[in-house]
Structure formats: structure tokens, C-alpha cells
């Protein structure tokens, strides 16, 4: 597999191709910062989670947080990437008011993780692989607050020194939809691994998007512009589409693209210039003299690898092989770790997992997810637990209730709660399987519809109409298969 061809953009002078590379900044799941013991808790009072190291007080030295290193290695392994046993921290020199050191401790030539890959699932069942160039660790900056005073800006250093993983893709993404699929899949992998919570609203995951265009069929890369700090997958897609068309219009009008950093304004739906784009030499990288090279053994990496969880692609393959799920249904279930865990808890309560695994998937995806989406809830806030849904699916699988009764039972459990099996007993919801109990209804419906009888005898598949009528008259309590068999006997088909 390789990068897929993307959607071409029609310009005034021909078709154009978009070339996209992403730099995703993922906050490492860790209780303390990359080089200090200060808390990483979100939402504290300004400057309440700041150590002397974070504030760059004279004489303060950084000390590496081993848990952050482990998390970076775990992420690299989850991306099928090369783990570099020796890496170096560098100083990236630039001045910002919310970065007291006057530089950022990052990695440049020797990152902790080398080349890897992310496999995308695209429309139409297509897949594509996007290469990962590198993953390196670095410290985050603080935050400027501009709304506290009409003529002053305040500085909050709570985020200063928080550990980030910068995950740099190769320029192998070809349109906005692929870019959105890439960030969605990457976010899912990070959440499965537990190395980043992926909360884009809180800034735990954000992306810098490099966009350039070139004429369709050519291989030379165009001049790129970087769109900074995208914290919404939807807005990122909009920004890419706008920026690609902006560049095409400039080139077709005889102009040239300036390499620059831009910001996206979601209100106006457009990007705007922020500053000229720096190159690596502008940052004057050099090895940080306060930090020794980071070295670990192959045994250390092997130990971390042994503790990795089952990741989305592996889980999807297992769901398809073991439970006969379609690739689409399996993809929906594994997209979020919480959804996959819910489904597996449903499976755990089934008497026959192999028989009812697909039925359980249908109920989780169509009934439960559909209702959750309608009411704006997520899986963690579901009124129906996995154990309750498992009981409903089991009752269907063993023939105690029909699919129609199951929907009524689901509604009762959603609104009132309770044990599904006890509810079926106490409310008389069991399915009627005695053919004698249904025979009178079948005879009456046949007698009342001679034209339908003739049609069914000519086309046996039309017998389903009679089954529907019997189910309706029985309040959904008749067994559809038993009714179908009885009808075929009565109709002689």
C-alpha cells in the first residue's frame, strides 16, 4: 500500500493536486512535565503549576521524565516505527514572551523515534499508507492572555514545559479528506495506547498543516504554506481546501507563493498571513548542554513492546475473523477504544459469541449508537449498559423475544432501566413459538386476502407480506421463522 491519489482541484488552466504534510503535536499523558515535577493537570489557576525549572530561574537544570520517554517509545511502536536507541535533545532558539527560557528544548537530527506509518481507511473500502518521518519529544510553551486588560497581555506558564510528541508525516497526503482520516486514525491509535487523551478542545492534540499545490501529473513539490495550531479535524479540512484554492488562483494569475506561516479563521472560512516561514537554520539548533544523550537498550524497548494493547487494526481484523463482521461494522466499532470495549463487554455476556457476534454489532451500531447520536451523548453516558444490551441480544438469539419486542424492551431499559430478562417475564413479552397459537391468525389472514395468496403462490418471496401481517396482529410476539414455515405449508409453496 502507498499514499492514495487524492481529489484533484479544477483550476482555470487545468487540474491541480494538493500535497499535504502534517505535524501533529500530541500532549503526552503524564502526571508531571517533561523536565520538571510540576503538575500537568488541565484547568488550574494561572501560574499554579509552575516550577522554578519551568520559569527558567537561574541555575535550574532540566531532568528528563522517564515516563514521557516510555510514552514516546510506546507511540513509536504503535506506529510501526523505528525506535532509535540513542537520541539527543537540542535547543531550538527563538524568543516568545510565553517561553521564559528564550529557547525550546526539542529534538532535531536525532529524534527518539524514526520512520513509521499510519494506514488510512478511505471511502469505497480503499486503504492508503501515510509514512511517518519522525516522532520527537519537546516541551510546550505557555499561554498569553489578552482579555484581562485593554493595554496589557498576561502570561500563564501552566503549560510551559508540558511534554509534547511532535509526529511529523511525510508529504504523502493528497486531499482534505485524507488529512482528516489521518488525524482521526492517529488520534485513535494514541488513545488506544494511552499516550495522549486526544482532547482537541483542551489543546491536547493539535496540528500544523503544510499545504502546497502542483499541476496534476507532475512530481515536483510546490512552495508550501504552514497553517498553525489546528485543533479541529473539521476546520482543518476546511482550511486545507481554502488554502489549496488560494494558492492555485495566485499561480494561475501569474504570481508566486510565498513560504509563510498562516492562521485559519473559521468565522470567515479563510487563512491569513501570520509571518514568514522559518527554516531550520533560523532556529540555530545545537545539543542542549544540560542534558546527556538519551540512551536505552533493546531489552528496554522489547519490554515496552510486550506491554502494548491490541491496536485498532488488529482488533478490527479479529472482529471480522471471529464474529463475521463486515469491514465497515468492524471499523465503526474499533474507531474509539471506549466503543470497542463496550462491544467486547456485550460479547462477554452472550451465551454463543460466534452465533450472536454480528447481531450484537448491529444492536451496538444501529440501535445504541443511533440513539446516542440523536440525543447528543457519547458511549460513556449511555443509559443502557453493555450488560443490559448483552441480555437483550441473548434473548433474541435464544428465541425468547423477537426483534420487534427487543426494540420495545430496549426503549424500556433506556428510559426506566432494569434487568431485561426480568422485564420480559414481568411484562409478558415472551415470543410465542407454539404453531397452534398462530394458526388461527394465519388462516384468517389467508382467507381475507385471496389475491395476495395467488401472488405469493406465483412468487413465493411475496409470502413475507403474510408474515408481516401475522407479526402485526400478534403484537410482535409471534416467532417469524415459525410463522414463515406455517405459511409455506398452508400456501403450498
C-alpha positions as CSV (number, residue, x, y, z in Angstrom):
1,X,0.0,0.0,0.0
2,X,1.1,3.6,-0.6
3,X,-0.4,7.0,-0.5
4,X,-3.6,7.2,-2.4
5,X,-4.3,9.6,-5.2
6,X,-6.5,12.4,-4.0
7,X,-9.3,14.5,-5.3
8,X,-8.0,16.9,-8.0
9,X,-9.0,20.5,-8.0
10,X,-10.1,22.1,-11.2
11,X,-8.5,25.4,-12.0
12,X,-8.9,27.9,-14.8
13,X,-5.9,26.3,-16.6
14,X,-6.2,22.7,-15.7
15,X,-6.3,20.2,-12.9
16,X,-4.2,20.6,-9.7
17,X,-3.1,18.2,-7.0
18,X,-2.7,19.1,-3.3
19,X,0.3,17.9,-1.4
20,X,-0.1,17.9,2.4
21,X,2.2,17.1,5.3
22,X,1.1,17.2,8.9
23,X,3.0,18.0,12.1
24,X,0.8,16.7,14.9
25,X,1.6,17.9,18.5
26,X,0.2,15.4,21.0
27,X,0.4,16.1,24.7
28,X,2.0,13.2,26.5
29,X,-0.2,11.5,29.1
30,X,1.9,12.1,32.2
31,X,1.3,13.5,35.7
32,X,4.3,15.8,35.5
33,X,6.1,17.8,32.9
34,X,9.0,16.8,30.6
35,X,11.8,18.3,32.6
36,X,10.2,19.2,36.0
37,X,7.9,17.7,38.6
38,X,5.2,20.4,38.1
39,X,1.7,19.1,37.5
40,X,0.2,18.8,34.0
41,X,-3.4,19.0,35.3
42,X,-5.7,21.0,33.0
43,X,-7.6,24.0,34.2
44,X,-5.7,25.2,37.2
45,X,-5.4,28.8,38.2
46,X,-2.9,30.7,36.0
47,X,0.7,30.0,37.1
48,X,-0.3,27.5,39.7
49,X,1.5,24.6,38.0
50,X,4.9,26.2,37.5
51,X,8.3,25.0,39.0
52,X,11.5,27.0,39.1
53,X,12.6,25.0,36.1
54,X,9.6,26.0,34.0
55,X,10.1,29.6,35.0
56,X,13.7,29.4,33.9
57,X,15.1,30.7,37.1
58,X,18.9,31.0,37.2
59,X,20.8,27.8,37.9
60,X,17.7,25.5,37.4
61,X,18.6,22.3,35.4
62,X,16.2,20.1,33.5
63,X,15.8,16.5,34.5
64,X,14.2,14.1,32.0
65,X,10.9,12.5,32.9
66,X,11.3,8.7,32.2
67,X,7.5,8.2,31.9
68,X,7.4,10.7,29.0
69,X,10.2,8.7,27.3
70,X,8.3,5.5,27.7
71,X,5.2,7.0,26.3
72,X,7.1,8.2,23.2
73,X,8.5,4.8,22.7
74,X,5.1,3.2,23.1
75,X,3.7,5.6,20.5
76,X,6.6,4.8,18.1
77,X,5.9,1.1,18.4
78,X,2.2,1.7,17.8
79,X,3.1,3.4,14.6
80,X,5.3,0.6,13.4
81,X,8.2,3.0,13.6
82,X,11.9,2.6,14.2
83,X,13.0,3.2,17.8
84,X,16.3,5.0,18.0
85,X,18.3,3.6,20.9
86,X,20.2,6.9,21.1
87,X,18.7,10.3,20.7
88,X,19.7,13.9,21.6
89,X,17.9,16.9,23.0
90,X,18.6,20.2,21.2
91,X,17.9,23.8,21.9
92,X,15.6,25.4,19.3
93,X,16.3,29.2,19.7
94,X,13.6,31.7,19.3
95,X,12.0,34.3,21.6
96,X,8.4,34.3,22.6
97,X,7.0,36.1,25.7
98,X,5.4,32.9,27.0
99,X,8.7,30.9,26.8
100,X,10.9,32.2,29.7
101,X,14.0,30.3,28.6
102,X,14.2,32.1,25.3
103,X,14.5,28.7,23.6
104,X,12.6,25.4,23.4
105,X,14.2,22.0,24.4
106,X,13.3,19.8,21.4
107,X,15.0,17.2,19.2
108,X,16.2,17.7,15.7
109,X,18.8,15.5,14.0
110,X,18.5,12.6,16.4
111,X,14.8,12.1,17.5
112,X,13.7,9.3,19.8
113,X,11.5,7.7,17.0
114,X,12.3,7.4,13.3
115,X,10.2,6.3,10.3
116,X,6.8,4.6,10.7
117,X,3.4,4.5,9.1
118,X,-0.3,5.0,9.5
119,X,-2.8,3.0,7.5
120,X,-5.9,5.0,6.4
121,X,-9.4,3.7,5.6
122,X,-10.9,5.8,2.8
123,X,-14.3,5.9,1.1
124,X,-15.2,2.9,-1.0
125,X,-13.3,0.5,1.1
126,X,-9.9,1.8,-0.1
127,X,-6.8,2.0,2.1
128,X,-3.7,4.1,1.9
129,X,-0.5,4.2,3.9
130,X,1.0,7.6,5.0
131,X,4.6,7.5,6.1
132,X,5.8,8.9,9.4
133,X,9.0,10.9,9.1
134,X,9.8,11.1,12.8
135,X,8.4,11.5,16.3
136,X,10.4,13.6,18.7
137,X,9.8,14.9,22.3
138,X,9.7,18.6,23.1
139,X,8.4,21.0,25.7
140,X,5.3,23.1,25.2
141,X,5.2,26.9,25.7
142,X,3.0,28.9,28.0
143,X,0.0,30.9,27.0
144,X,-0.6,34.7,26.5
145,X,-3.9,36.1,27.9
146,X,-5.1,39.1,26.0
147,X,-8.5,39.6,27.6
148,X,-7.5,40.7,31.1
149,X,-6.5,44.2,30.2
150,X,-7.1,46.7,27.4
151,X,-3.4,47.5,27.1
152,X,-1.5,44.6,28.7
153,X,-1.0,40.9,27.9
154,X,-0.6,38.5,30.8
155,X,1.4,35.2,30.8
156,X,0.2,31.9,32.1
157,X,3.0,29.4,32.4
158,X,1.0,26.3,33.4
159,X,1.5,24.6,30.1
160,X,5.2,25.7,29.9
161,X,7.3,22.5,29.9
162,X,4.4,20.1,29.3
163,X,5.7,17.2,27.3
164,X,4.7,17.0,23.6
165,X,5.2,14.4,21.0
166,X,5.6,16.0,17.6
167,X,4.6,13.4,15.0
168,X,5.7,14.5,11.5
169,X,4.2,12.9,8.4
170,X,5.8,12.6,5.0
171,X,4.1,14.8,2.4
172,X,2.0,11.9,1.1
173,X,-1.5,13.2,1.9
174,X,-3.3,14.3,-1.2
175,X,-6.6,16.0,-0.2
176,X,-8.5,17.3,2.8
177,X,-10.5,14.0,3.3
178,X,-7.2,12.0,3.6
179,X,-5.8,14.6,6.0
180,X,-8.9,14.2,8.2
181,X,-8.7,10.4,8.0
182,X,-5.0,10.6,9.0
183,X,-5.6,12.7,12.1
184,X,-8.6,10.6,13.1
185,X,-6.7,7.4,12.8
186,X,-3.6,8.8,14.6
187,X,-5.8,10.1,17.4
188,X,-7.4,6.7,17.7
189,X,-4.0,4.9,18.0
190,X,-2.8,7.4,20.7
191,X,-6.0,6.9,22.7
192,X,-5.7,3.1,22.5
193,X,-2.1,3.3,23.6
194,X,-3.0,5.7,26.4
195,X,-0.1,8.0,25.4
196,X,-2.4,11.1,24.7
197,X,-6.0,11.7,25.5
198,X,-6.6,13.3,22.1
199,X,-8.8,16.1,23.5
200,X,-8.5,18.7,20.8
201,X,-10.8,21.2,22.7
202,X,-8.3,21.3,25.6
203,X,-5.3,21.5,23.2
204,X,-4.0,18.0,23.9
205,X,-3.9,17.3,20.2
206,X,-3.3,20.0,17.5
207,X,-1.8,20.1,14.1
208,X,0.3,22.3,11.9
209,X,-0.7,21.7,8.3
210,X,1.7,22.2,5.4
211,X,-0.1,22.7,2.1
212,X,1.3,23.1,-1.4
213,X,-0.1,22.6,-4.9
214,X,1.2,21.3,-8.2
215,X,-0.2,20.6,-11.6
216,X,-1.7,17.1,-11.9
217,X,0.8,14.6,-13.3
218,X,3.9,16.5,-12.1
219,X,6.2,15.3,-9.3
220,X,8.0,18.5,-8.3
221,X,6.8,19.9,-5.0
222,X,5.4,23.4,-4.9
223,X,6.2,26.1,-2.3
224,X,4.4,25.2,0.9
225,X,2.5,27.3,3.5
226,X,2.0,26.2,7.0
227,X,-1.4,26.6,8.8
228,X,-0.7,26.7,12.5
229,X,-2.5,25.2,15.5
230,X,-5.5,23.5,14.0
231,X,-7.5,22.0,16.9
232,X,-10.5,20.8,15.0
233,X,-10.5,18.0,12.4
234,X,-13.4,19.6,10.6
235,X,-11.8,23.1,10.5
236,X,-8.6,21.5,9.3
237,X,-10.3,20.1,6.3
238,X,-11.9,23.4,5.5
239,X,-8.6,25.2,5.9
240,X,-6.8,22.8,3.5
241,X,-9.4,23.3,0.8
242,X,-9.4,27.1,1.1
243,X,-5.6,27.3,1.1
244,X,-5.2,25.0,-1.9
245,X,-7.6,27.1,-3.9
246,X,-5.9,30.3,-2.8
247,X,-2.6,29.1,-4.0
248,X,-4.0,27.8,-7.3
249,X,-5.6,31.2,-8.0
250,X,-2.3,33.1,-7.3
251,X,-0.3,30.8,-9.6
252,X,-2.8,30.9,-12.4
253,X,-2.8,34.7,-12.2
254,X,0.9,34.7,-12.8
255,X,2.0,35.2,-9.2
256,X,4.1,33.0,-6.9
257,X,3.6,31.5,-3.5
258,X,5.5,33.0,-0.5
259,X,6.6,30.4,2.0
260,X,4.9,31.6,5.2
261,X,3.0,30.6,8.3
262,X,-0.7,31.3,8.2
263,X,-3.7,31.1,10.6
264,X,-7.2,29.8,9.8
265,X,-10.2,32.0,10.7
266,X,-13.2,29.6,11.0
267,X,-15.6,32.5,11.1
268,X,-14.5,33.8,7.7
269,X,-13.6,30.4,6.4
270,X,-10.2,31.6,5.2
271,X,-6.5,31.6,6.1
272,X,-4.5,34.8,6.7
273,X,-0.7,35.5,6.8
274,X,0.9,35.3,10.2
275,X,4.7,35.5,9.5
276,X,7.3,34.4,7.0
277,X,8.1,30.7,7.5
278,X,11.4,30.0,9.3
279,X,13.8,27.3,8.2
280,X,15.8,25.0,10.4
281,X,18.9,27.2,10.3
282,X,16.9,30.1,11.6
283,X,16.4,28.3,14.9
284,X,20.2,27.7,15.4
285,X,19.7,24.2,16.8
286,X,22.5,22.8,18.9
287,X,22.7,20.0,21.5
288,X,21.4,21.1,24.9
289,X,24.4,21.2,27.2
290,X,22.3,20.5,30.3
291,X,21.0,17.1,29.0
292,X,23.0,14.0,28.2
293,X,22.1,12.0,25.1
294,X,19.1,9.7,25.8
295,X,20.2,6.0,25.6
296,X,18.4,2.8,26.2
297,X,18.8,-0.9,25.4
298,X,16.9,-3.2,23.0
299,X,15.7,-5.1,26.1
300,X,14.0,-1.8,27.4
301,X,12.2,-1.4,24.0
302,X,11.2,-5.1,24.0
303,X,9.7,-4.8,27.5
304,X,7.6,-1.8,26.4
305,X,6.5,-3.6,23.2
306,X,5.4,-6.6,25.2
307,X,3.0,-4.4,27.2
308,X,1.3,-2.8,24.2
309,X,-2.5,-3.3,23.9
310,X,-4.3,-4.6,20.9
311,X,-4.5,-1.7,18.5
312,X,-7.4,-0.7,16.2
313,X,-6.2,-2.5,13.0
314,X,-5.5,-5.7,15.0
315,X,-8.9,-5.5,16.8
316,X,-10.7,-4.9,13.5
317,X,-9.1,-8.0,11.9
318,X,-10.1,-10.1,14.9
319,X,-13.7,-8.9,14.9
320,X,-14.0,-9.7,11.2
321,X,-12.4,-13.2,11.6
322,X,-14.1,-14.3,14.8
323,X,-17.6,-12.7,14.5
324,X,-18.2,-12.4,10.8
325,X,-18.5,-8.6,10.9
326,X,-18.2,-6.6,7.7
327,X,-15.1,-4.4,7.4
328,X,-17.4,-1.3,7.8
329,X,-19.0,-2.5,11.0
330,X,-15.7,-3.5,12.5
331,X,-14.2,-0.1,11.6
332,X,-17.1,1.7,13.3
333,X,-16.7,-0.4,16.5
334,X,-12.9,0.0,16.8
335,X,-12.7,3.7,15.9
336,X,-12.8,4.6,19.6
337,X,-11.4,2.5,22.3
338,X,-14.5,3.0,24.5
339,X,-16.8,1.7,21.7
340,X,-14.7,-1.4,21.2
341,X,-14.5,-2.1,24.9
342,X,-18.3,-1.7,25.1
343,X,-18.9,-4.2,22.3
344,X,-16.5,-6.7,23.8
345,X,-18.3,-6.4,27.2
346,X,-21.6,-7.1,25.3
347,X,-19.9,-10.2,23.7
348,X,-18.7,-11.4,27.1
349,X,-22.3,-11.8,28.3
350,X,-23.5,-13.8,25.3
351,X,-24.2,-17.5,25.6
352,X,-22.9,-18.0,22.0
353,X,-20.5,-15.3,20.9
354,X,-19.9,-16.9,17.5
355,X,-23.6,-17.1,16.7
356,X,-24.6,-13.7,18.0
357,X,-21.5,-11.5,17.5
358,X,-22.9,-10.0,14.3
359,X,-26.3,-9.4,15.9
360,X,-24.6,-7.7,18.8
361,X,-22.7,-5.5,16.5
362,X,-25.9,-4.5,14.7
363,X,-27.5,-3.5,18.0
364,X,-24.5,-1.6,19.2
365,X,-24.1,0.3,16.0
366,X,-27.7,0.9,14.8
367,X,-29.8,1.0,17.9
368,X,-27.4,2.2,20.6
369,X,-25.1,4.5,18.7
370,X,-28.1,5.8,16.7
371,X,-29.9,6.7,19.9
372,X,-26.8,8.2,21.5
373,X,-26.1,10.4,18.4
374,X,-29.7,11.5,18.4
375,X,-29.5,12.7,22.0
376,X,-26.0,14.1,21.7
377,X,-24.4,11.6,24.2
378,X,-21.3,9.5,23.9
379,X,-20.8,5.9,24.9
380,X,-19.6,6.7,28.4
381,X,-23.0,8.3,29.1
382,X,-25.2,5.5,27.8
383,X,-28.3,4.8,29.9
384,X,-28.2,1.2,28.6
385,X,-25.2,-0.7,29.9
386,X,-23.2,-3.2,28.0
387,X,-24.5,-5.9,30.3
388,X,-28.1,-4.9,29.7
389,X,-27.6,-4.8,25.9
390,X,-26.0,-8.2,26.1
391,X,-29.0,-9.6,27.8
392,X,-31.3,-8.2,25.1
393,X,-29.2,-9.7,22.3
394,X,-29.1,-13.1,24.2
395,X,-32.9,-13.1,24.5
396,X,-33.2,-12.5,20.7
397,X,-30.6,-15.2,19.9
398,X,-32.2,-17.8,22.0
399,X,-35.7,-17.1,20.5
400,X,-37.3,-15.8,23.7
401,X,-38.2,-12.4,22.1
402,X,-38.5,-11.2,18.5
403,X,-36.6,-8.3,17.0
404,X,-39.7,-6.1,17.3
405,X,-40.2,-6.9,21.0
406,X,-36.5,-6.3,21.5
407,X,-36.9,-2.8,20.3
408,X,-39.7,-2.2,22.8
409,X,-37.6,-3.8,25.5
410,X,-34.6,-1.5,24.6
411,X,-36.8,1.5,24.9
412,X,-38.0,0.4,28.4
413,X,-34.4,-0.2,29.6
414,X,-33.3,3.2,28.1
415,X,-36.0,5.1,29.9
416,X,-36.6,3.1,33.1
417,X,-33.6,0.8,33.5
418,X,-33.9,-2.7,34.9
419,X,-32.9,-6.3,34.1
420,X,-34.1,-7.2,30.6
421,X,-34.8,-10.8,31.5
422,X,-36.9,-9.8,34.5
423,X,-38.7,-7.2,32.4
424,X,-39.6,-9.8,29.8
425,X,-41.0,-12.1,32.4
426,X,-42.9,-9.5,34.4
427,X,-44.5,-7.8,31.4
428,X,-45.3,-10.9,29.4
429,X,-43.1,-10.0,26.4
430,X,-42.1,-13.6,25.5
431,X,-42.3,-14.7,21.9
432,X,-45.0,-17.2,21.0
433,X,-43.4,-20.3,19.4
434,X,-46.4,-22.6,19.5
435,X,-47.6,-23.0,15.9
436,X,-51.1,-23.8,17.2
437,X,-51.4,-20.3,18.8
438,X,-50.6,-18.7,15.4
439,X,-52.6,-21.0,13.2
440,X,-55.9,-19.3,13.6
441,X,-54.4,-15.9,12.7
442,X,-52.7,-17.3,9.7
443,X,-55.9,-18.9,8.4
444,X,-57.9,-15.7,8.9
445,X,-55.3,-13.6,7.0
446,X,-55.1,-16.1,4.1
447,X,-58.9,-16.2,3.9
448,X,-59.2,-12.4,3.8
449,X,-56.6,-12.0,1.1
450,X,-57.2,-14.4,-1.8
451,X,-55.4,-12.0,-4.3
452,X,-52.3,-12.0,-2.1
453,X,-52.4,-15.8,-1.9
454,X,-52.4,-16.0,-5.7
455,X,-49.5,-13.6,-5.9
456,X,-47.5,-15.5,-3.2
457,X,-48.0,-18.8,-5.0
458,X,-46.7,-17.3,-8.2
459,X,-43.8,-15.5,-6.4
460,X,-43.0,-17.3,-3.1
461,X,-40.9,-14.4,-1.9
462,X,-44.1,-12.4,-1.5
463,X,-45.1,-14.6,1.4
464,X,-43.2,-12.1,3.5
465,X,-46.2,-9.9,3.4
466,X,-48.3,-12.5,5.2
467,X,-45.5,-12.9,7.9
468,X,-45.6,-9.1,8.5
469,X,-49.4,-9.2,8.9
470,X,-49.2,-12.0,11.5
471,X,-46.5,-10.3,13.4
472,X,-48.6,-7.1,13.5
473,X,-51.7,-8.9,14.7
474,X,-49.7,-10.7,17.4
475,X,-48.1,-7.6,18.7
476,X,-44.7,-8.8,17.6
477,X,-44.9,-11.9,19.8
478,X,-45.1,-14.5,17.1
479,X,-41.9,-16.2,16.0
480,X,-41.2,-15.0,12.5
481,X,-39.5,-18.2,11.4
482,X,-42.3,-20.4,12.8
483,X,-44.9,-18.2,11.1
484,X,-43.0,-18.4,7.8
485,X,-42.8,-22.2,7.9
486,X,-46.5,-22.4,8.7
487,X,-47.5,-20.1,5.9
488,X,-45.4,-22.0,3.3
489,X,-47.2,-25.2,4.4
490,X,-50.6,-23.5,4.2
491,X,-49.9,-21.9,0.8
492,X,-48.3,-24.9,-0.7
493,X,-45.0,-23.1,-1.6
